[in-house]
Amino acid sequence: MKWGARWPLATACLVCLPLMAGCGSDPGESGVEGPDDGGPRYAVASRVEDNDFTNSTMFVWVVDDLSGGSVSLGEATELPGRGSIWGVPRTEVFYVVSSEELTVSKYGVAGGKPELEARLGLGAAGISFLLGERMVFDGPDRGFLFDLVSGQALELDLAAMEITRSIDVSDARIDSADYTFLGEPGFREHGGRLVAPLYGTSAAFDRVASESKVLFFDPTDGSIEVKGAPCGGLYYTVKSPSGDIHWASDPYVASIFMVDPERAPAPCMARMAAGQDELDTSVVALNDVTGGPTGGLVPGSDGVAYLRVLDSGLYSPSADATHLEAFSAQGWQTWRIELDDPGSAEPLDRQPLAGGIKVFEVDDQAYVNESTAGFGSTTLVRTTGEGAPARALTMPGATWGVLRVR
């Protein structure tokens, strides 16, 4: 299951908002609300799960600094149920898509707290169940909500909070899967269009389809194109300085493949070269490169990216081990890889983590979650720029969204 989907099913994986005007820069210092200084504001969302991952609650903070410190649940605005946050940076608003209420809600920030401005119901559009939804934008007043469960992308007039039209994206669904998911961190610009990977799972999220697809989308006219991929389980993308996009499997895929290779494709990495709209036919077998279950692809600087590799010295599966146990184990090491030289992959001296990865790209920097076992708390880690990787903001639960709202 993708992060939003797997957590409800006891997957140890798993990410709406007050203003912490004084989120301190020292680790452990809690942000406190203060006078509005007119500076940056970031909406940060987290999901906190119950003990068996069957229910989650969404919390949102508005902070003025991502570079360090911590926030607590007592400082957050609670939004019931599962949801995701989206928006165009620096437009003073953000959107919450609620999978519980089947709505898109528009929030501003007033007095250091989120303020509901408008709400749009999705039921009339034929949406009865949301899972792994994505939003993309063509300016501050025009957006698209992708819902692969119903096989459509809804074009939204965000000024009027109305549905303009429904675009058929059913070709993007993977036939051999019950659910199809768009990749992380979403669409990337490539050749004048947006592109994203697609992968599929069974309804129980215990199998991953052997096939992946590539989805192209042009927001100017709403057109889509779907192409095949040379290997399955592709979910993460990183764009290199040359304009190449590199695609890789999920640690979730690696966890299932480790337990039962018949239920998931072998972890892989593929490349879409700049100026091309097909993935290279030759792929990198990630487990062969690192020697262990491998997945994820997190942006770094100067053509570098980061992987997660399950360390057999920290976690050794028993005969009855499950993929969820492996995925949630705090035994995943961070590895560094040069995208143009996969054989360069090497481990970093960092604390081992759980397997789930979410990537957030804010202010031209990339952040990744480093979550404790069971996803009880998460520290954002900046993976690009000077001094990276560098620890940033810490919060309860699993970070589920970061957006600069001002």
Summary of the structure (lengths in Angstrom):
residues: 406
radius of gyration: 19.7
end to end distance: 32.7
largest distance: 57.5
contacts: 1508
relative contact order: 0.15
helix: 10%
strand: 46%
